[in-house]
Amino acid sequence: MVDNFFQDDKLHEECGVFGIFSHTEDVALNTYWGLYALQHRGQESTGIVVTDGKSMKIKKGMGLVPDVFKDGVSDLNGFAAIGHVRYSTTGASMAYNIQPLKVFFDGGNLALSHNGNLTNAGQLRANLAKEGAVFTTTVDTEVVLTLIAYSARKTIEERIAEAVKQIHGAYAILFMTDNKIIAVRDPYGFRPLVLGKMENGWCVASESCAFDLVGAELVRDVKPGEMIIIDSDNAEPRSMMWADKLPEKKAHCIFEYVYFARNDSVIDNQPVYDARIQMGRELAKETADLHPDIVISAPDSGTPAAIGYSLESGVPFLEGLTKNRYVGRTFIQPTQKQRANAVRLKLNPVRSVVAGKSVVMVDDSIVRGTTSGKVVKLLKEAGAKEVHVCISSPPVIDSCYYGIDTSERKQLIAARCTEDEICRYIGADSLHYISMDGMKRAISKINPDDLCCACFSSDYPDKADEVIKEEPHNLFE
């Protein structure tokens, strides 16, 4: 029997997108590699669609990139492609919801890949259904395609602009027609989207790490409220600001820097690894009264911050926990006795490192608190004298409506427990969260006012919490 007994106590990003336009490169193969680099953003399903100027061919399925494309992509020929990796937040985890979505309408072929979450999709879907629209998926993304199809504007750029002006929430969307790729980012810049240049071609992706794998150079971020049109291998992509009015402040997701993005990515001019190192330094400054023997991390997400903590405090960083990198999110169920210790399938303490030591364990976040307590227990069973848990983000107290799979508020331990209560629950000798100001200081390349911290503060930049309360709830599985 297979079960989902052990789940990482983490927030999960919804998805990642990649697109390429080139008449000399193998666009399908490069999209495959680009999606491989973005696999951390979604492990549920993946797909690639390619155009040769006359027709589009699509290949997609449930599972990881190498599994879905185990027979290769040599049958996908063309000069432009977009791809997608998905972790579902809106819409069921079913094959019919796999992106990219592809349709044929009066403007020709059109495909779409979307990262984010549309907060008013339910109401838009209900309105369109009353007008006779039919839907083949339960994802919010399909609403955008329908709005484009219903538009009476002349050009595809105008139709897309009209459609995205009607949607609210977070979105980084790649559209592909028979002969061009169009990239759109929401006015707040919630979700990341970057533009890259190849020797003969252009790329667009959720993160710059995808460019390194395909030999592209990061050019810049797609601006919030911007549309980029790519229809030439070498000519500069055309740009237009489709939003009639931009918000006074941007709202870049702060969790990209805390956890979601890969260490080697640069998002909105901020190197992710640098931010995480600095978060660790800020943590060390804020916990100067601690005098541990060693600093360890909850691998791998807590490692950069743990290194930063060590650099600032002068306390040596050692690998006190070993991670089994070959365990996925499901496994063959052990006996009931073994179930209680299932965390060892993922993590196991290095006894010679932690025994007899006062340990600071750095992690990026605590969501439900289920895993943290098990890890603390393992460390103490391995002989750790003290375990002080330091978290490189503030307490997660509320849900995210912008494309992150956040537990219901009642399941978030920090929403119902004080810091002292959480500390007792996980069995730590002390618990320390980084301050909001400390976390923002660590992200030094971005104005602190341009960061979305709603999951830590309940302050939603576009009042999404109020919109969600009024949304129809039976339109998506």
C-alpha angles and dihedrals in degrees: 000000000000122000141175092229096134114052125168109253090233141112114253130219116231101228152314132240134206132182136177136187118194137130093203103041126076094251096188093051092046090050089051090054092043091054090046088059090049095047091112089068094062136001101175104082142345141194146177129204123191132192128204093187095267106048141010127230122198134194123182143144149157116288141039124330097257091047097049092045098036090129091053132243100263090119091062105084127173147090100265134039141171127197141186142202116198143205105175124234100150116036129023125289093254135130093248090062096056115123149257092067115208129196139166118224139155090291094054130250118354130181130183139196119188135192115190140032131280110221095197097041094110094058093043090050091050092050093048092047089056088055091055102266117150126206131207098191138041096228122112090230093074089067089068092055090050092050089052092049091050093049118109094202117124105232130046090238090056092046092051091047091051091049098048091048086066098052127081132200133041124335143156104179133184117201123189126195126182090280112016147038120228122195122197131185125192119254094253095048092229095156123043125248127172136189123223136186126221125192089265108010148022134259135199123194145160090247137020092234087079090062093057091059094052098040097253127140122231108246103175147304120282103250121243107266093017131129118204120196118201116190103138135060095228111007113101110266114255116249133202133169102233097182113094091212130013122216116257089243132033121229110212110180107256092202090070086071096038098049123328106070124070117259092244096055128103114210124184089349092304118118104225096214092052091053092051093048089051091049087059091049091051090049091053091051091050093049099043090135090068116092106189126172094224142008120224133173137224094242133269108353095044097047102092092049090047090053089050090050090052093048092051098041099037090230111136119255114224134171101255095162127049118209124213101222095191098068115097129192093284133044142168106283116251125211120293090258091053092046090070089062098039092125087078088070087071105024135024128177122242098233096199090056101046105029112116092000134122100232133200108202114197122203132167099235149345114223110164097356094230098120099036093063092050092051093048089051091051091051093051092046086054089058104266108161094208134003118203113185116211120186122202093212133050121258114295102234106161145033126269120229097184104084103295122120099234121173117246111280092252089060094053105098094208090055092064106023135059121237090257091050091050090049091054091044094055092041096237124151088229139354126210128181121195113251119252090244092049092051092049092048089055090060091064100164095062129066106251089228089060095063126097109225097163095132088058100037108024086232105132112197095216097030090252091161090065093046093050092054089060096044121110107253102199099065099082128047 
